Amino acid sequence: MNTKEMNSSFNQKQHPHRRYNPLLDEWILVSPQRANRPWQGQTEKRTEEELPAHDEYCYLCSGNLRVNGERNPEYRGVYVFANDFGSLMKDEVETSIESSGFFTLKPERGINRVICFSENHSLTLPEMETDDIKNVVDVWQKQYEELGNLEYINHVQIFENKGQIMGCSNPHPHGQIWAQSSIPSIVSKTQENLKKYFDTNGTSLLEDYIKKELEINERIILENEDFVAIVPFWAVWPYETMIVSKRKIENLLQFSEAEKRSLASMIKDLTTKYDNLFEISFPYSAGIHQSPTDGQLHPEWHFHMHFYPPLLRNAEVKKFMVGYEMLAEPQRDITPEQSAEILKGLSLVHYKNK
């Protein structure tokens, strides 16, 4: 190594480095030298099919026949029903299997539901009115309470897969709920790290983190009275974001009416920015992390909502987790700060309305 190499000072915008994710106690490799200039906004638009307000062949549309032979009611607004192809079963089963060592297993019990956001087959969240998204948040709250009150349900996961490349099998805008008897691995790991921080500091990890981010104001995308949308310092996906409540709210049941409307407004604005990035209906997986429903007190929890979009450079270029990511740890080229700068600069007027 020559003297110049030895004496060069570290610059996080130019040099490879690892960033720590305190929610998961994991690291991510950042390689800014591979994309050391902020992306200038090149778009390669993908032709999008114009969807009708009602599709006679869609099994999620109001009044249509579902795949299980039942017919949807002529619903208006949000509609919830049991998933016809659920990954969990609510029936309790007995097992005589003895599990140990390398072959440990246990039965898992739960409920899967589908939430149609609207009767309109063509409307995604950024294209809906804030009041209509607030109705979705109301339903999330009611479902969390109803399912969480079941004795055998210890965790309620609310999420949305948007777009075919995210595995969404039907374009009618909808989300899902998986409620189950176990606390899933990622949630359990998050809870462990939130609790570790809370027990040590007596404060919420995310509350303290957001306060610091608001002071720096480098990765904040949006802010309203009750929430912030941010590209996390440790983001893995190119345009990954997180919506976090300013107040330490443990779960949806603690939301005021004003906070539910604030969340709806934040979701609309953030997803509008996503759509405007490449002027397409932007794909992502999004989901809420909040306290489990296991009957225990969880003062360590702080409500947040993750958005994981896969697109990188345009409508066609997708970030894949392969090679190093599968064998070692996550890696990204464009830095979170670059992503935040790009997202922050996007309009809140949907590209279809320009």
C-alpha positions in Angstrom: 0.0 0.0 0.0 1.5 3.4 -1.0 1.5 6.5 1.2 -1.3 8.1 -0.7 -3.6 5.1 0.0 -2.5 5.0 3.7 -3.2 8.7 4.3 -6.5 9.0 2.5 -9.3 10.0 4.9 -12.6 8.1 4.9 -15.5 9.6 3.0 -18.8 7.8 3.3 -19.9 9.2 -0.1 -16.8 7.6 -1.8 -15.5 4.7 0.2 -17.0 1.2 0.9 -18.3 0.9 4.4 -20.8 -1.1 6.5 -23.8 0.3 8.3 -25.4 -1.1 11.4 -29.2 -1.8 11.6 -30.1 -1.6 15.3 -33.6 -3.0 14.7 -32.2 -6.4 13.5 -28.7 -6.3 14.9 -27.3 -6.7 11.4 -24.9 -5.0 9.0 -25.2 -3.9 5.4 -22.3 -3.2 3.0 -22.6 0.1 1.2 -20.4 0.6 -2.0 -20.9 4.2 -3.1 -17.9 4.1 -5.4 -20.0 2.0 -7.8 -22.6 4.7 -8.1 -20.8 7.7 -6.7 -22.9 10.4 -8.5 -26.5 11.0 -7.7 -28.7 9.5 -10.4 -30.0 12.1 -12.7 -33.5 10.8 -13.3 -33.3 8.7 -16.5 -36.6 7.0 -17.0 -37.4 4.1 -19.3 -41.2 3.9 -19.1 -42.9 0.6 -19.2 -46.2 0.6 -21.0 -49.0 0.2 -18.5 -52.3 -1.4 -19.2 -55.2 1.0 -18.3 -57.4 -0.9 -15.8 -61.1 -0.6 -15.8 -63.0 0.6 -12.6 -64.7 -2.8 -12.6 -63.3 -6.0 -14.2 -65.9 -8.7 -14.7 -63.2 -11.4 -14.6 -61.6 -10.1 -11.3 -62.4 -12.3 -8.3 -61.8 -9.3 -6.0 -64.2 -6.9 -7.6 -67.6 -6.2 -6.0 -70.4 -8.6 -7.1 -68.0 -11.0 -8.8 -67.6 -14.7 -8.2 -64.6 -15.7 -6.2 -62.5 -18.8 -6.9 -64.0 -20.7 -4.0 -67.5 -20.3 -5.5 -68.7 -17.6 -3.2 -69.9 -14.2 -4.6 -68.6 -10.9 -3.3 -71.2 -8.5 -2.1 -71.7 -5.2 -4.0 -69.3 -3.6 -1.6 -68.2 0.1 -1.6 -65.0 1.2 0.0 -62.9 -1.3 2.0 -63.9 -5.0 1.9 -62.3 -7.8 4.1 -62.7 -11.5 3.6 -61.0 -14.8 4.5 -58.2 -15.6 2.0 -59.4 -18.5 -0.2 -55.8 -19.8 -0.4 -54.6 -19.0 3.1 -51.1 -20.1 4.3 -52.4 -20.8 7.8 -55.3 -22.7 9.2 -57.4 -21.7 12.2 -58.2 -25.3 13.4 -56.2 -26.6 16.3 -54.5 -29.9 15.5 -53.0 -32.6 17.7 -49.6 -34.1 16.8 -47.7 -37.0 18.1 -44.6 -36.0 16.4 -41.6 -35.6 18.7 -39.3 -32.9 17.5 -35.7 -32.4 18.6 -32.3 -31.5 17.4 -32.1 -31.1 13.6 -35.7 -32.0 13.2 -37.6 -29.6 15.3 -41.1 -28.5 14.2 -44.4 -27.5 15.7 -47.9 -26.9 14.2 -48.7 -23.3 13.4 -52.3 -22.0 13.7 -53.6 -18.8 12.3 -55.9 -16.8 10.0 -55.4 -15.1 6.6 -57.5 -12.3 5.4 -57.6 -10.1 2.3 -58.4 -6.4 2.4 -59.6 -4.8 -0.8 -58.9 -1.1 -0.5 -61.7 0.0 -2.8 -64.4 -1.3 -5.1 -62.5 0.5 -7.9 -60.3 -2.1 -9.7 -58.0 0.6 -11.0 -57.3 2.7 -7.9 -54.0 2.2 -6.0 -53.3 3.9 -2.7 -51.6 7.0 -4.2 -54.6 7.5 -6.5 -57.1 7.3 -3.7 -58.4 10.2 -1.6 -56.9 10.7 1.8 -60.3 10.1 3.4 -60.5 6.7 1.6 -57.0 5.7 2.7 -58.0 6.7 6.2 -60.9 4.2 5.9 -58.3 1.5 5.2 -56.3 2.5 8.3 -59.6 2.3 10.3 -60.0 -1.3 9.0 -56.4 -2.1 9.9 -57.1 -0.9 13.4 -60.3 -3.0 13.7 -58.7 -6.1 12.3 -55.7 -5.8 14.6 -58.1 -5.6 17.6 -60.5 -8.3 16.5 -57.8 -10.8 15.5 -55.5 -9.9 18.4 -58.2 -10.6 20.9 -58.4 -14.2 19.8 -56.7 -16.3 22.5 -54.4 -18.2 20.1 -53.3 -15.2 18.0 -50.1 -13.6 19.3 -49.1 -11.6 16.2 -51.0 -9.7 13.5 -49.0 -8.9 10.4 -50.6 -6.3 8.0 -49.0 -5.9 4.7 -49.3 -5.2 0.9 -47.6 -6.6 -2.1 -48.0 -4.2 -4.9 -47.1 -5.2 -8.5 -46.7 -8.4 -10.4 -42.9 -8.5 -9.8 -43.7 -8.6 -6.0 -45.7 -11.7 -6.5 -49.1 -9.9 -6.5 -51.4 -12.3 -8.3 -54.3 -9.9 -8.8 -54.0 -6.2 -9.9 -57.0 -5.1 -7.9 -55.5 -3.0 -5.1 -55.5 -5.0 -1.9 -53.5 -6.0 1.1 -53.3 -8.9 3.4 -53.4 -9.9 7.1 -51.6 -12.9 8.5 -52.5 -13.5 12.1 -50.8 -16.4 13.8 -50.0 -18.1 17.1 -46.3 -17.5 16.9 -44.3 -14.3 16.7 -42.5 -14.4 13.4 -38.7 -14.5 13.3 -38.0 -11.0 12.0 -40.6 -9.4 14.4 -39.1 -11.4 17.3 -35.6 -10.2 16.4 -36.9 -6.6 16.1 -38.6 -6.9 19.5 -35.5 -8.3 21.1 -33.4 -5.3 20.0 -36.1 -2.7 20.8 -36.4 -4.2 24.3 -32.6 -4.2 24.8 -32.5 -0.5 23.9 -35.5 0.3 26.1 -34.2 -1.6 29.1 -30.9 0.2 28.8 -32.1 3.7 28.0 -35.7 3.9 29.3 -36.7 5.3 25.9 -37.8 4.1 22.5 -35.1 3.2 20.0 -37.1 4.6 17.1 -38.2 7.7 19.0 -34.6 8.6 19.8 -33.5 7.7 16.2 -36.1 9.9 14.6 -35.2 12.8 16.8 -31.6 12.6 15.6 -32.7 12.2 11.9 -34.9 15.3 12.2 -31.9 17.3 13.6 -29.7 16.1 10.7 -32.5 16.4 8.1 -30.5 14.4 5.5 -32.7 11.3 5.0 -36.1 12.7 5.8 -38.5 12.5 2.8 -41.7 13.7 4.3 -42.9 15.1 7.6 -46.3 16.0 9.0 -47.6 16.6 12.5 -47.6 13.0 13.6 -45.3 11.0 11.3 -42.0 11.1 9.3 -41.1 9.2 6.2 -37.4 8.4 6.0 -34.8 6.5 4.0 -33.3 4.6 7.0 -29.5 5.0 7.6 -29.3 1.2 7.2 -31.6 0.8 4.2 -31.0 -2.2 2.0 -33.3 -1.7 -1.0 -32.5 1.2 -3.3 -35.5 3.3 -2.4 -36.5 1.7 0.9 -38.3 3.9 3.3 -39.9 3.7 6.7 -42.9 5.7 8.1 -42.4 6.2 11.9 -44.8 7.8 14.4 -43.3 10.8 16.2 -45.1 9.8 19.3 -44.2 6.5 20.9 -47.2 4.5 19.8 -47.0 0.8 20.4 -49.8 -0.3 18.0 -52.8 0.8 16.0 -55.2 0.7 19.0 -53.4 3.7 20.5 -53.9 5.9 17.4 -56.2 9.0 17.7 -58.5 9.9 14.8 -56.1 12.7 13.9 -53.1 10.3 13.8 -55.0 7.9 11.6 -55.7 10.7 9.1 -52.0 11.8 9.4 -50.9 8.2 8.6 -53.3 8.1 5.6 -51.9 11.4 4.3 -48.3 10.2 4.7 -49.0 6.9 2.9 -50.7 8.8 0.0 -47.8 11.3 -0.3 -45.0 8.7 -0.1 -46.6 6.3 -2.6 -47.3 9.2 -4.9 -43.6 10.1 -4.8 -42.8 6.4 -5.6 -45.1 6.5 -8.7 -43.6 9.7 -9.8 -40.0 8.3 -9.6 -40.3 6.4 -12.9 -43.8 7.4 -13.8 -45.3 4.0 -13.4 -47.4 2.3 -10.7 -44.4 1.6 -8.5 -44.1 -2.0 -7.1 -43.2 -2.6 -3.5 -43.8 -4.8 -0.4 -44.9 -2.8 2.6 -46.0 -3.8 6.1 -46.6 -2.6 9.6 -44.5 -3.5 12.6 -46.2 -3.0 15.9 -46.5 -4.7 19.3 -47.6 -8.4 19.4 -51.0 -9.4 20.7 -49.7 -12.0 23.2 -51.2 -10.3 26.2 -47.9 -9.0 27.5 -46.9 -5.4 28.1 -44.5 -4.1 25.4 -43.4 -0.6 26.3 -40.4 -1.1 24.0 -42.5 -1.1 20.8 -42.8 1.9 18.5 -45.1 1.8 15.5 -43.4 1.8 12.1 -44.2 0.8 8.5 -41.6 -0.5 6.1 -41.7 0.0 2.3 -39.4 -2.3 0.3 -39.4 -1.4 -3.5 -37.1 -3.4 -5.8 -36.6 -0.9 -8.7 -33.2 0.6 -9.1 -32.6 2.8 -12.2 -35.8 2.8 -14.1 -39.0 0.9 -14.6 -37.2 -2.2 -15.9 -34.0 -2.4 -13.7 -34.6 -4.3 -10.5 -32.3 -4.9 -7.5 -31.8 -8.6 -6.9 -30.6 -10.2 -3.7 -28.1 -12.6 -5.2 -24.5 -13.9 -4.8 -22.9 -11.9 -2.0 -26.3 -10.8 -0.5 -27.5 -14.4 -0.3 -24.2 -15.8 1.1 -22.8 -12.9 3.2 -24.9 -9.8 3.9 -27.0 -7.2 2.1 -25.2 -4.7 -0.2 -26.2 -1.5 -1.9 -24.5 0.9 -4.3 -26.6 4.1 -4.3 -26.4 5.5 -0.8 -29.4 6.1 1.4 -28.6 9.8 1.3 -28.7 9.8 -2.5 -32.0 8.0 -2.5 -33.4 10.4 0.0 -32.3 13.4 -2.1 -34.0 12.0 -5.2 -37.3 11.0 -3.4 -37.4 14.4 -1.5 -37.3 16.3 -4.8 -40.3 14.5 -6.4 -43.6 16.1 -6.8 -46.7 15.2 -4.6 -48.9 15.6 -7.7 -49.4 12.2 -9.2 -47.8 11.9 -12.7 -51.2 10.9 -14.2 -52.6 14.2 -13.1 -49.9 16.4 -14.4 
